[in-house]
Amino acid sequence: MSAALPRSDCNDPNRAPVCPEASAPPRRRRAWVAIAVALLVSGFGSMDRLYADDLSPIMAGQIAASAQRIAGGVESTWRAGDSLLGPLLGRYGRLQLAREIGLLEQALGASRPAAEAWEAVADHARALGNTPRLIEALDRVVALALARGDYDSASTRAGELLKHARQAGLVRAQAAAEGYLGIVARRRGELEEARAHQETALALRRSQHDRSGEAQVLMNLGTVHRDLGDFARALELQIDALELRRSLGDSEKLDLSYRNIALLYREIEDTEQARRNFEAALDASRRHFDPQSMAGALGSYASFSNDLGDAAKALTMARQARAIDANIGNRPYVGLEDLEIGRALIRLDRDGEAAVALQEALTIGRELKHREITGGALLHLGRIALRAGDEALATQRLDEAISILAEAGLKPALSEAFGAREKIAVASGQLASAIEYAHRRAALREEMLGTRAGRQLAALKSRYERADADQRIRLLSLNNEVQSLRLNQQALLRNAGIGVAAALGLLLALLARRYRTTQQLNRALQQKNAEISAHEARLEAANAQLSTQAAELYQAAITDPLTGAYNRGHLLRQLDEHLRQALETGRDLSVLLIDFDHFKTINDEHGHLYGDRVLAGGIQIVRQWLEPGDLVGRYGGEEFIVVMPGRNAQEAATLAERLRAKVAQGLASLGEGRRSPTISIGLAGLRDCGAASLEDLLGAADVAVYRAKAEGRNRVVPYAA
């Protein structure tokens, strides 16, 4: 599971405030409502045991199950009571009764019965023309529809809520409707529309000085920016939402803010920050005694633990979250948690149990048309089949997973699926197919590396800008203190002048006092100036650290970590630029395509660590014998490219032969009784092959290296048209 899905909270500040009643019911109807609600609550036992100070995940699951049983009884009793007492209660009394039932069902976490009760409130309110109650009911219905994943219903009801709120001039209800429409748009992938709705909601909340609602909208807007790829802005908005909620006191729920911040740090691979915020989300859900919030935090933390390889911890958390969500009836999250359970069991080598959990996840994913669950379940079921030796079943499941994951844009899981398919192709002797999957996986991993480096730089920049802003605030505060001290000094001087004019006899005493005070103020001023200098020094150090980290990130993004040569993306960009210049100026350009001979056999016979030593040692020798201005980079697997600007084919052939001989001589010492590694080199000169594009030039070099291998390997072969 690449990211935990956001869970709707029916008690969220984004919900419109409860509207005042349009008019009070007659006394007789109020009495009947009180009697009916008393009858509903009676018989279900004491609720005190649900409010324990120490809420554990296991206790949360038991509480959720108990609450669902109580909710079912409440619903049955309400249906019977509404039928029996309806004529006595009248339309308004039935509205009040349905409203109390809706609040009770929501408190018990029963979303379906609660939604039916609030739909009844909306129907009664329409019949009575009671706009405040209609707006309240629509607000609740939308929140519950979002919790169930019923986005069509949520969109329709949110539009109706917005229309009635505008007609009634209720700004907070308009803000709630805009926020809901933004959530629906984001979950449908309409991100620009989602951002527009959330920004409108934010302006409305601020116009009403609704700080709690503003915090909720900031959090939702941050999630939209995360999906847009603007991680710096997303992190800034989520931190602003968290700080605003903290300032509002203990009544505010902080778990979802912590969880969203943790997910952002997880995306940029800041493990320590992600772990710290996941644990803060769990603590916050325990403090507010909210099983549904706890399930969300546990499920997200389980996915994060699986990513880190802590399978035992992931399994425990995923099972705890599943117990809660299963009792609440939250099927999408049950499916996601089954997926994490399967991932953990595979890592623990318990494939039989993993297959059961993943099959359940697959069933839920297909029913809900949930691509993340379906694709992930198929991927891991394919891995289990591959480990069991059933290549046909593994191929079928992995091919379906690749189609779904590619459509959903879930790149980490897609990369894993490509790797599994490559293994199947190699095992079945389909080398062309294996090479294709290897190249697709390498390209995807390179794309993810570039994206991740950009996100890390953006997050680092965001942190620096926030630290810089805090530093400026502190400096301004220090400057204000200095100004205040100077004003005090001036006031003392004026007082001294007045004292001199009033009584010459007090002159010496006043001068002495002024002198002492001035000395104290000067010392204080010197201390403040020293503090300012220290702050400026720390700021300069932070700037230097930022520059160093940015340079390191850039170098990591363009370099192959094994050999130290340029990676494929940077190499091809440099080659394309040299080719363009050569075509414009008429200069020659030569390219060597180097392939390590029998490399797969070397890996199979001596292991991948020895194969890595061969590649690293061979390329180190190549780099030593290159001329200034030449480039070397990893093209893919055991293939490397040397770019020689301004060198014709004859000159390049001389250097290529020298490289071949030096590599064979240098790698012979690695053999120690094993096969001595050698290289084959294909040479392509721009003028000789008549290439007009990068693809033509590389194609010519590729043809030449295949000829070198066909002629016996360990040789240099130039391209011949």
C-alpha positions in Angstrom: 0.0 0.0 0.0 1.8 3.1 -1.2 -0.2 5.5 0.9 -3.0 5.3 3.3 -6.3 6.7 2.1 -7.8 9.6 4.1 -10.6 8.6 6.4 -13.6 10.9 6.7 -14.5 12.0 10.2 -18.1 12.8 10.8 -17.2 15.0 13.8 -14.8 17.0 11.8 -14.7 20.8 12.0 -15.3 20.9 8.3 -18.9 20.0 9.1 -21.3 23.0 9.1 -22.3 24.1 12.7 -25.6 22.8 14.0 -28.3 25.3 13.1 -30.7 26.7 15.7 -34.2 25.3 15.6 -36.7 27.2 13.6 -39.3 26.9 16.2 -39.8 24.8 19.4 -42.2 21.9 19.3 -45.4 22.0 21.3 -45.0 20.7 24.9 -46.9 17.5 24.2 -44.7 16.6 21.3 -41.5 17.4 23.3 -42.7 15.0 25.9 -43.3 12.2 23.4 -39.9 12.7 21.9 -38.3 12.4 25.3 -40.2 9.3 26.1 -39.3 7.7 22.7 -35.5 8.5 23.1 -35.6 7.1 26.7 -37.2 3.9 25.4 -34.5 3.6 22.7 -31.6 4.0 25.1 -33.0 1.8 27.8 -32.2 -1.9 27.7 -28.8 -1.5 26.1 -26.9 -1.5 29.4 -24.5 1.1 30.7 -22.3 2.9 28.2 -19.7 3.8 30.9 -17.5 0.9 30.1 -16.9 2.4 26.6 -15.1 5.4 28.1 -11.9 4.0 29.5 -8.8 6.2 30.1 -6.4 3.7 28.4 -7.6 2.8 24.9 -5.6 -0.1 23.4 -6.0 -1.3 19.8 -7.5 -4.6 21.0 -9.9 -2.7 23.3 -10.8 -0.4 20.4 -11.8 -3.4 18.3 -14.0 -4.8 21.1 -15.5 -1.4 21.7 -16.3 -1.0 18.0 -18.0 -4.4 17.9 -20.1 -3.6 21.0 -21.0 -0.2 19.5 -22.2 -1.8 16.3 -24.4 -4.3 18.2 -25.9 -1.4 20.2 -26.4 0.6 17.0 -28.3 -2.3 15.4 -30.6 -2.4 18.4 -31.1 1.3 18.4 -32.1 1.2 14.7 -34.6 -1.6 15.1 -36.2 0.1 18.1 -36.4 3.4 16.2 -38.1 1.8 13.3 -40.7 0.3 15.5 -41.1 3.4 17.6 -41.5 5.6 14.6 -44.2 3.4 13.2 -46.1 3.2 16.6 -45.6 6.8 17.8 -45.6 8.6 14.5 -49.2 9.7 14.6 -48.8 11.0 18.2 -45.5 12.8 17.5 -46.5 14.4 14.3 -44.1 15.6 11.6 -42.0 17.8 13.8 -41.8 15.2 16.6 -40.6 12.5 14.1 -38.0 14.9 12.8 -36.7 15.5 16.4 -36.7 11.7 17.0 -34.8 10.9 13.8 -32.3 13.7 14.6 -31.6 12.2 18.1 -31.2 8.8 16.6 -28.8 10.1 13.9 -26.6 11.7 16.6 -26.7 8.5 18.7 -25.8 6.3 15.7 -22.9 8.6 14.7 -21.6 8.5 18.3 -21.6 4.7 18.0 -19.7 4.8 14.7 -22.6 3.2 12.7 -22.5 5.1 9.5 -25.3 3.3 7.5 -28.0 3.6 10.2 -26.9 7.1 11.0 -27.2 8.1 7.3 -30.7 6.7 7.1 -31.7 8.6 10.2 -30.3 11.9 8.8 -32.0 11.2 5.4 -35.3 11.0 7.4 -34.5 14.3 9.1 -33.9 15.9 5.7 -37.2 14.5 4.3 -39.2 15.9 7.3 -37.4 19.2 7.2 -38.3 19.6 3.5 -41.9 18.9 4.2 -41.9 21.4 7.1 -39.9 24.0 5.2 -37.4 24.0 8.1 -34.2 25.2 6.3 -31.8 25.2 9.4 -32.7 21.5 10.1 -32.4 20.6 6.4 -28.9 22.2 6.2 -27.8 20.3 9.3 -29.1 17.0 7.9 -27.5 17.5 4.5 -24.2 18.3 6.2 -24.3 15.0 8.2 -25.5 13.0 5.2 -22.5 14.2 3.0 -20.0 13.5 5.7 -21.3 9.9 6.2 -21.4 9.3 2.4 -17.7 10.3 2.2 -17.0 7.9 5.0 -18.6 5.1 3.0 -16.9 6.0 -0.2 -20.2 6.9 -1.9 -18.9 9.9 -3.9 -21.9 10.2 -6.2 -24.3 10.6 -3.3 -21.8 12.9 -1.5 -21.5 15.2 -4.6 -25.2 15.4 -5.1 -26.0 16.2 -1.4 -23.1 18.7 -1.2 -24.4 20.6 -4.2 -27.9 20.7 -2.5 -26.3 21.8 0.7 -24.4 24.6 -1.1 -27.7 25.8 -2.8 -29.7 26.0 0.4 -26.8 27.6 2.4 -26.5 30.4 -0.2 -30.2 31.0 -0.2 -30.2 31.2 3.6 -27.0 33.3 3.7 -25.2 30.8 6.0 -21.5 31.3 5.3 -20.2 28.5 7.4 -22.5 26.0 5.8 -21.3 27.3 2.4 -17.7 26.7 3.5 -18.6 23.2 4.6 -20.2 22.4 1.2 -17.2 23.8 -0.7 -14.9 21.7 1.4 -17.0 18.5 0.8 -17.0 19.2 -3.0 -13.2 19.6 -2.9 -12.8 16.2 -1.1 -15.0 14.5 -3.7 -13.1 16.1 -6.6 -9.7 15.1 -5.1 -10.8 11.5 -4.6 -11.9 11.4 -8.2 -8.6 12.7 -9.4 -9.9 16.2 -10.4 -7.1 18.0 -8.5 -7.4 21.5 -9.9 -11.1 21.6 -9.3 -10.4 20.2 -5.7 -7.9 23.0 -5.1 -10.4 25.7 -6.3 -13.1 24.4 -3.9 -10.8 24.2 -0.9 -9.4 27.7 -1.5 -13.0 29.0 -1.7 -13.8 27.2 1.6 -10.6 28.6 3.2 -11.6 32.2 2.3 -15.1 31.6 3.7 -13.8 30.1 7.0 -11.4 33.1 7.4 -14.2 35.6 6.7 -16.1 34.1 9.7 -13.0 33.9 11.9 -13.7 30.1 12.2 -10.2 28.9 13.2 -11.2 25.3 13.8 -12.8 25.1 10.3 -9.8 26.9 8.9 -7.5 24.3 10.3 -9.5 21.5 8.7 -9.5 23.2 5.3 -5.7 23.8 5.5 -5.3 20.1 6.1 -7.5 19.2 3.1 -5.8 21.7 0.9 -2.4 20.3 1.9 -3.5 16.8 0.8 -4.5 18.3 -2.6 -1.1 19.9 -3.0 0.6 16.6 -2.1 -1.4 14.8 -4.9 -0.3 17.6 -7.3 3.3 16.9 -6.4 4.0 20.2 -4.6 5.4 18.6 -1.5 6.9 21.9 -0.1 3.6 23.6 -0.1 1.8 20.5 1.1 4.1 20.2 4.1 3.7 23.9 4.9 -0.1 23.7 4.9 -0.2 20.6 7.0 2.2 22.1 9.6 0.1 25.3 9.7 -3.1 23.2 10.3 -1.4 21.3 13.1 -0.1 24.5 14.8 -3.5 26.2 14.5 -5.2 23.1 16.0 -2.7 23.1 18.9 -3.5 26.7 19.6 -7.2 26.0 19.9 -6.6 23.7 22.9 -7.3 20.0 23.9 -10.7 19.9 22.3 -9.1 19.7 18.8 -8.2 16.3 17.4 -4.6 16.2 16.1 -4.3 12.6 14.9 -5.2 13.2 11.2 -2.8 16.2 11.0 0.0 14.1 12.4 -0.9 11.3 10.0 -0.9 13.5 7.0 2.5 15.0 7.9 3.9 11.5 8.5 2.7 10.4 5.0 4.5 13.4 3.4 7.7 12.5 5.2 7.3 8.9 4.2 7.0 9.9 0.5 10.4 11.8 0.7 12.0 8.9 2.7 12.6 10.9 5.9 12.1 7.8 8.1 12.7 9.4 11.5 10.3 12.2 10.9 7.7 9.8 9.5 8.0 7.5 12.5 7.7 10.3 15.0 4.5 11.7 13.4 2.9 8.2 13.1 3.5 7.6 16.8 2.0 11.1 17.6 -1.1 10.2 15.5 -1.6 7.0 17.5 -1.2 8.8 20.9 -3.7 11.5 19.8 -6.3 8.9 18.7 -5.9 7.2 22.1 -6.3 10.4 24.0 -9.6 11.2 22.3 -10.9 7.7 22.5 -11.6 7.3 18.8 -11.4 3.7 17.4 -11.9 4.9 13.8 -9.0 7.3 14.0 -6.9 4.7 15.7 -7.7 2.3 12.9 -6.5 4.9 10.4 -3.3 5.6 12.3 -2.6 1.8 12.7 -3.2 1.0 9.1 -0.9 3.8 7.8 1.8 2.8 10.3 1.5 -0.8 9.3 2.2 0.1 5.6 5.2 2.2 6.7 6.6 -0.7 8.8 6.2 -3.1 5.9 8.2 -0.6 3.7 11.0 -0.6 6.4 11.0 -4.4 6.5 9.6 -4.7 10.1 7.1 -7.4 9.2 6.2 -8.5 12.8 5.3 -5.0 13.8 3.4 -4.4 10.5 1.4 -7.6 11.0 0.4 -6.7 14.5 -0.8 -3.2 13.6 -2.6 -4.3 10.4 -4.5 -7.0 12.3 -5.5 -4.5 15.0 -6.7 -1.9 12.4 -8.6 -4.6 10.5 -10.4 -5.7 13.7 -11.7 -2.2 14.2 -12.6 -1.5 10.6 -14.3 -4.9 10.2 -16.6 -4.1 13.1 -17.3 -0.6 11.9 -18.1 -2.0 8.4 -15.4 0.0 6.6 -14.7 -2.4 3.7 -12.2 -0.3 1.7 -9.9 -0.1 4.7 -10.5 -3.8 5.5 -9.2 -4.5 2.0 -6.1 -2.3 2.4 -5.3 -3.9 5.8 -5.7 -7.4 4.3 -3.1 -6.3 1.8 -0.7 -5.2 4.5 -1.3 -8.4 6.4 -0.4 -10.4 3.2 2.8 -8.3 2.6 4.0 -8.9 6.2 3.2 -12.7 6.1 5.2 -13.1 2.8 8.2 -11.4 4.4 7.8 -13.9 7.4 7.8 -16.8 4.9 4.2 -17.7 5.8 2.9 -17.9 2.3 -0.2 -20.0 3.0 -1.6 -17.5 5.5 -0.6 -14.7 3.2 -2.5 -16.1 0.2 -5.7 -16.3 2.3 -5.4 -12.6 3.4 -4.5 -11.5 -0.2 -7.4 -13.4 -1.7 -9.8 -11.6 0.7 -8.2 -8.3 -0.3 -8.6 -9.2 -4.0 -12.3 -10.0 -3.5 -12.9 -6.7 -1.8 -10.8 -4.8 -4.4 -12.8 -6.2 -7.3 -16.2 -5.6 -5.6 -15.3 -1.9 -4.9 -13.4 -1.4 -8.2 -10.5 -0.2 -6.0 -7.4 -0.3 -8.2 -4.8 0.0 -5.4 -6.2 -3.0 -3.5 -6.8 -5.1 -6.6 -3.4 -4.4 -8.2 -1.5 -4.9 -4.9 -3.3 -8.2 -4.1 -2.5 -9.5 -7.6 1.1 -8.5 -7.3 1.7 -10.3 -4.1 -0.3 -13.4 -5.1 1.9 -13.5 -8.2 5.0 -13.4 -6.0 3.6 -16.3 -3.9 2.9 -18.3 -7.1 6.4 -17.6 -8.3 8.0 -18.8 -5.1 5.9 -22.0 -5.3 7.2 -22.6 -8.8 3.8 -22.1 -10.6 5.1 -19.8 -13.4 1.9 -19.9 -15.4 -0.3 -18.6 -12.5 2.4 -16.1 -11.5 2.5 -14.7 -15.1 -1.2 -14.4 -15.3 -1.5 -12.6 -12.0 1.5 -10.3 -12.5 0.4 -9.3 -16.0 -3.0 -8.3 -14.7 -1.4 -6.4 -11.8 0.9 -4.5 -14.1 -2.0 -3.4 -16.2 -3.9 -2.1 -13.1 -0.9 -0.6 -11.3 0.2 1.3 -14.5 -3.3 2.7 -15.0 -3.4 3.8 -11.3 0.1 5.3 -11.5 1.4 3.3 -8.4 5.0 3.3 -9.4 6.7 1.5 -6.5 4.4 -1.5 -6.8 4.7 -1.4 -10.6 8.5 -1.5 -10.3 8.2 -4.6 -8.1 5.9 -6.3 -10.6 8.4 -5.6 -13.5 11.1 -7.3 -11.4 9.0 -10.4 -10.8 8.1 -10.7 -14.5 11.8 -10.3 -15.4 12.6 -13.3 -13.2 9.9 -15.4 -14.8 11.1 -14.5 -18.3 14.7 -15.4 -17.4 13.7 -18.7 -15.9 11.6 -19.6 -19.0 14.5 -18.6 -21.4 12.6 -15.6 -22.9 15.7 -13.3 -22.9 14.2 -10.6 -25.1 11.2 -10.3 -22.8 13.5 -10.3 -19.7 15.6 -7.5 -21.2 12.4 -5.5 -21.9 11.1 -5.8 -18.3 14.6 -5.0 -17.0 14.8 -1.8 -19.0 11.2 -0.8 -18.1 12.0 -1.4 -14.4 15.3 0.6 -14.7 13.6 3.5 -16.4 10.8 3.5 -13.7 13.3 3.4 -10.9 15.3 6.2 -12.4 12.1 8.3 -12.8 11.2 7.6 -9.1 14.8 8.5 -8.0 14.6 11.9 -9.8 11.1 12.6 -8.4 12.2 11.6 -4.9 15.3 13.9 -5.1 13.1 16.8 -6.2 10.7 16.2 -3.3 13.5 16.0 -0.8 14.9 19.3 -2.2 11.5 20.9 -2.0 10.9 19.7 1.6 14.4 20.8 2.6 13.7 24.3 1.0 10.4 24.4 2.9 12.1 23.7 6.2 14.8 26.2 5.5 12.3 29.0 4.6 10.2 28.3 7.7 13.4 28.4 9.9 14.4 31.6 8.1 11.0 33.1 8.8 11.3 32.1 12.5 14.8 33.6 12.6 13.6 36.9 11.1 10.8 37.0 13.7 13.3 36.5 16.5 15.6 39.2 15.0 12.7 41.7 14.8 11.8 40.9 18.4 15.4 41.6 19.4 15.4 44.9 17.5 12.2 45.9 19.1 13.7 45.3 22.5 16.7 47.4 21.5 14.4 50.2 20.4 12.5 50.0 23.7 15.8 50.2 25.6 16.8 53.3 23.6 13.4 54.9 24.2 13.8 54.2 27.9 17.3 55.8 27.8 15.9 58.9 26.1 13.1 59.1 28.7 15.7 58.9 31.5 17.7 61.7 29.8 14.6 64.0 29.7 13.8 63.2 33.3 17.4 64.1 34.2 17.0 67.5 32.4 13.7 68.3 34.2 15.4 67.3 37.5 18.3 69.7 36.8 15.9 72.6 36.0 13.7 71.8 39.1 16.5 71.5 41.7 20.1 72.1 41.2 20.8 70.4 44.4 19.7 67.1 43.0 22.0 67.4 39.9 24.8 65.2 41.2 22.5 62.5 42.3 20.6 62.4 39.1 23.8 62.4 37.0 25.1 59.5 39.0 21.9 57.6 38.5 21.9 58.4 34.8 25.4 57.2 34.5 24.7 53.8 36.2 21.5 53.3 34.2 23.4 54.1 30.9 26.0 51.6 31.8 23.4 48.9 32.4 21.6 49.8 29.1 24.9 49.7 27.2 25.7 46.3 28.6 22.2 45.1 27.7 22.6 46.6 24.2 25.9 44.8 23.8 24.4 41.5 24.9 21.5 41.9 22.4 24.0 42.8 19.6 26.0 39.7 20.5 22.8 37.6 20.3 22.0 39.1 16.9 25.5 38.2 15.6 25.2 34.7 16.9 21.8 34.3 15.1 23.3 35.6 11.9 26.2 33.1 12.2 23.8 30.2 12.6 21.8 31.4 9.6 25.0 31.5 7.5 25.8 28.0 8.7 22.3 26.8 7.7 22.8 28.4 4.3 26.1 26.5 3.8 24.6 23.2 4.9 21.7 23.7 2.5 24.1 24.3 -0.4 26.1 21.2 0.5 23.0 19.0 0.8 21.7 20.3 -2.5 25.0 19.5 -4.3 25.1 16.0 -2.7 21.5 15.3 -3.8 22.2 16.5 -7.4 25.3 14.3 -7.6 23.4 11.3 -6.3 20.7 11.9 -8.9 23.1 11.8 -11.9 25.5 9.1 -10.7 25.4 5.2 -10.8 26.0 4.2 -7.2 27.9 1.0 -8.0 30.5 2.2 -10.6 30.6 5.9 -10.0 29.9 6.5 -13.7 27.0 8.7 -14.9 23.6 7.1 -14.8 21.5 6.5 -17.9 19.4 9.6 -17.8 22.3 12.1 -17.3 24.5 10.2 -19.8 21.9 10.3 -22.6 21.2 14.0 -21.9 25.0 14.8 -22.3 25.3 12.6 -25.4 22.3 14.3 -27.0 23.9 17.7 -26.4 27.3 16.7 -27.8 25.5 15.2 -30.9 23.6 18.4 -31.5 26.8 20.4 -31.3 28.6 18.0 -33.6 25.8 18.2 -36.2 25.7 22.0 -36.0 29.5 22.5 -36.2 30.4 19.6 -38.5 32.8 18.1 -35.9 33.1 14.3 -35.6 31.8 12.3 -32.6 32.5 8.7 -31.6 30.6 6.4 -29.2 31.8 3.1 -27.7 29.2 0.6 -26.4 30.9 -1.6 -23.8 29.4 -5.0 -22.8 30.9 -7.2 -20.2 31.2 -10.7 -21.7 29.3 -13.7 -20.2 28.1 -11.4 -17.4 25.0 -13.4 -16.6 27.1 -16.6 -16.3 29.5 -14.8 -14.0 26.6 -13.8 -11.8 25.1 -17.3 -11.8 28.4 -19.1 -11.1 30.0 -16.7 -8.7 27.2 -14.6 -7.3 26.1 -11.0 -7.7 28.6 -9.6 -5.3 31.4 -10.9 -7.5 29.6 -9.5 -10.6 29.4 -6.1 -8.9 33.2 -6.2 -8.3 33.7 -7.0 -12.0 31.6 -4.1 -13.2 33.0 -1.6 -10.6 36.6 -2.7 -11.3 36.2 -2.7 -15.1 34.7 0.8 -15.2 37.4 2.1 -12.9 40.0 1.0 -15.3 38.1 2.5 -18.3 37.8 5.9 -16.5 41.6 5.9 -15.8 42.5 5.6 -19.5 40.0 8.0 -20.9 41.1 11.4 -22.3 39.9 14.8 -20.8 36.5 15.6 -22.1 35.4 12.0 -22.6 32.3 10.8 -20.7 31.4 7.3 -19.4 28.0 6.2 -18.1 25.9 3.2 -17.4 23.5 2.4 -20.2 21.8 -0.5 -18.5 22.7 -3.7 -16.7 26.3 -4.6 -17.8 26.3 -2.2 -20.7 28.2 1.1 -20.6 28.7 3.9 -23.1 31.9 6.1 -23.7 31.3 9.4 -25.5 34.3 10.9 -27.3 33.5 14.4 -28.6 35.7 15.5 -31.6 37.3 12.0 -32.0 36.9 10.2 -35.4 36.4 6.5 -35.7 40.1 5.6 -36.3 41.2 7.5 -33.2 38.3 6.0 -31.2 39.3 2.5 -32.4 42.8 3.0 -31.0 41.5 4.0 -27.6 38.9 1.3 -27.6 41.5 -1.4 -28.2 43.6 0.0 -25.4 40.6 0.0 -23.1 39.8 -3.6 -24.0 43.3 -4.8 -23.3 43.7 -2.8 -20.0 40.3 -4.1 -18.7 41.2 -7.7 -19.6 44.6 -7.3 -17.9 43.2 -5.5 -14.8 40.3 -7.9 -14.3 42.5 -11.0 -14.7 43.6 -10.6 -11.0 39.9 -10.9 -9.9 39.7 -14.4 -11.5 41.5 -16.4 -8.8 40.7 -19.6 -10.8 37.5 -18.3 -12.2 36.7 -17.2 -15.7 38.7 -14.0 -16.5 36.3 -11.2 -17.2 36.6 -9.5 -20.6 34.6 -6.9 -22.5 33.3 -6.5 -26.1 33.2 -3.0 -27.6 31.0 -1.7 -30.4 32.3 1.5 -32.1 30.2 4.0 -34.0 31.5 7.2 -35.5 29.1 10.0 -36.4 30.5 10.5 -39.9 31.0 6.8 -40.7 27.5 5.7 -39.8 25.7 8.9 -41.1 23.6 9.1 -37.9 21.1 12.0 -37.8 19.8 11.4 -34.3 20.7 9.9 -30.9 18.7 6.7 -31.7 20.6 6.3 -35.0 24.0 6.6 -33.3 23.2 4.3 -30.4 21.6 1.8 -32.8 24.8 1.7 -34.9 26.9 1.1 -31.7 24.5 -1.6 -30.6 24.8 -3.4 -34.0 28.6 -3.2 -33.7 28.7 -4.7 -30.2 26.4 -7.6 -31.3 28.9 -8.3 -34.1 31.7 -8.3 -31.6 29.9 -10.9 -29.5 29.0 -13.0 -32.5 32.6 -13.0 -33.6 33.8 -14.5 -30.3 33.7 -11.6 -27.8 36.8 -9.8 -26.2 37.2 -7.6 -29.2 36.5 -4.2 -30.7 34.3 -4.0 -33.8 33.5 -0.8 -35.6 30.1 -0.2 -37.2 29.9 -1.1 -40.9 26.9 0.0 -42.9 
